[in-house]
């Protein structure tokens, strides 16, 4: 950092936790390229009612995690991410609510074809529909090669659990 580096990269990590009997709560952590927190936002728990379950059917979880929770969190943040990472396919719908590129972090047990992935640092991402893969690859510049893109999701989930414990 002391070498006059002017590149910046803000990464957003969107995660959700299901609370037994209370629904889902979402969290968004925006970090710098070194993984240091710049902003954290979370929602209150959202539990769909029976009518919503019937009307949304199999699309309910994607709507809830991606558009409703994710969209709310992206809208609320004052520090805008250059890339928004999610860990669940059902969260990719957040791409419909923002102009920030969205991608899902690929895990070891994902059955995804290599042509569908983008390398960022030493990790693979699956871009949301309509996201330019070449633009994602350009973001890797300021990201340290050893950076873990999975670890911040753990921090978000733990912060959500802690926030919900404190609120209970």
C-alpha positions in Angstrom: 0.0 0.0 0.0 2.9 2.4 0.7 4.1 2.1 -2.9 1.6 4.7 -4.3 -1.0 2.1 -5.3 -4.1 4.0 -6.4 -6.2 1.0 -7.5 -9.2 0.3 -5.4 -11.6 -2.5 -5.3 -14.6 -2.7 -3.1 -16.1 -6.2 -2.8 -19.6 -6.8 -1.5 -20.4 -10.1 0.2 -24.1 -10.9 0.4 -25.2 -13.7 2.7 -28.4 -14.9 4.4 -29.2 -16.9 7.4 -32.4 -18.8 8.1 -33.6 -18.3 11.7 -35.7 -21.1 13.0 -39.3 -20.0 13.0 -38.4 -16.4 12.2 -37.6 -16.5 8.5 -34.4 -15.2 6.8 -32.1 -12.3 7.6 -29.7 -10.9 5.1 -26.4 -9.2 5.5 -24.0 -7.3 3.2 -20.4 -6.6 4.0 -18.5 -4.3 1.7 -14.7 -4.6 2.1 -11.6 -3.1 0.5 -9.3 -5.3 -1.7 -7.6 -6.5 1.5 -10.8 -7.8 3.1 -11.1 -5.0 5.6 -14.7 -3.9 6.4 -15.9 -0.6 5.0 -19.6 -1.1 5.7 -22.0 -3.7 7.0 -25.8 -3.7 6.7 -28.3 -6.2 7.7 -32.1 -6.7 7.4 -34.6 -7.6 10.0 -35.9 -11.2 9.7 -38.4 -11.7 6.8 -40.8 -14.6 6.9 -43.2 -15.1 4.1 -46.9 -15.8 4.9 -48.8 -18.7 3.6 -50.4 -16.6 0.8 -46.9 -15.5 -0.4 -45.7 -19.1 -0.3 -48.7 -20.2 -2.5 -48.4 -17.3 -5.0 -44.6 -17.4 -5.4 -44.4 -21.2 -5.4 -40.9 -22.5 -6.3 -39.6 -18.9 -7.0 -40.2 -17.7 -3.4 -36.7 -18.4 -2.1 -35.0 -16.7 -5.1 -37.2 -13.7 -4.7 -36.7 -13.5 -1.0 -32.9 -13.9 -0.9 -32.0 -12.2 -4.2 -34.5 -9.4 -4.9 -36.1 -8.6 -1.5 -33.2 -9.0 1.0 -30.4 -8.5 -1.5 -32.0 -5.6 -3.2 -32.8 -3.8 0.1 -29.2 -4.2 1.3 -27.6 -3.0 -1.9 -29.9 0.0 -1.9 -29.0 0.9 1.7 -25.2 0.8 1.5 -23.4 4.1 1.2 -20.1 2.4 0.1 -20.9 0.9 -3.3 -19.2 -2.3 -4.3 -17.4 -2.8 -7.6 -18.4 -6.5 -7.5 -21.1 -8.1 -5.5 -20.5 -11.7 -4.5 -23.1 -14.2 -3.5 -22.8 -17.8 -2.3 -26.2 -19.2 -3.4 -27.8 -19.4 -6.9 -31.0 -18.1 -5.3 -29.2 -14.8 -4.5 -28.2 -14.1 -8.1 -31.5 -12.3 -8.6 -30.0 -9.3 -6.8 -28.5 -8.6 -10.2 -31.9 -7.4 -11.3 -31.8 -4.7 -8.6 -28.4 -3.1 -9.3 -26.0 -2.2 -12.0 -23.1 -3.6 -10.0 -21.8 -6.9 -11.5 -22.9 -9.9 -9.5 -21.3 -13.3 -9.4 -21.5 -16.5 -7.3 -18.4 -17.9 -5.7 -17.8 -21.4 -7.0 -17.2 -24.1 -4.4 -15.4 -27.3 -4.8 -18.5 -29.4 -5.1 -20.2 -27.2 -7.8 -20.9 -29.1 -11.0 -20.3 -26.1 -13.3 -18.7 -26.2 -16.7 -15.4 -24.3 -16.9 -16.7 -22.2 -19.7 -19.2 -20.7 -17.3 -16.6 -19.5 -14.9 -14.4 -16.4 -14.4 -11.1 -16.5 -12.4 -10.7 -13.7 -9.9 -7.5 -14.1 -8.0 -7.2 -17.8 -7.2 -10.9 -18.4 -7.1 -13.6 -19.2 -9.7 -16.8 -17.2 -10.0 -20.1 -17.9 -11.9 -21.3 -14.6 -13.3 -25.0 -13.7 -13.0 -26.9 -13.6 -16.3 -25.9 -10.6 -18.3 -22.7 -9.9 -16.4 -19.6 -9.4 -18.7 -17.0 -12.0 -17.8 -14.2 -9.9 -19.2 -15.1 -7.0 -17.0 -15.0 -9.3 -14.0 -11.5 -10.5 -14.9 -10.3 -6.9 -15.0 -11.2 -6.5 -11.3 -8.5 -8.9 -10.2 -5.7 -6.3 -10.4 -5.8 -5.0 -6.9 -6.8 -8.3 -5.3 -4.0 -10.1 -3.6 -3.4 -13.6 -5.1 -3.8 -15.3 -1.7 -7.1 -13.5 -0.9 -9.9 -15.8 0.1 -13.3 -14.8 -1.3 -15.0 -17.4 0.8 -13.9 -16.2 4.3 -15.9 -12.9 4.3 -19.1 -14.9 3.9 -18.3 -16.6 7.3 -17.9 -13.2 8.9 -21.2 -12.0 7.5 -23.1 -15.1 8.7 -21.5 -14.8 12.2 -22.3 -11.1 12.4 -25.9 -11.8 11.5 -26.2 -14.5 14.1 -24.6 -12.2 16.7 -26.9 -9.3 15.8 -30.0 -11.5 16.0 -28.8 -12.9 19.4 -28.3 -9.4 20.7 -31.8 -8.3 19.4 -33.6 -11.3 20.9 
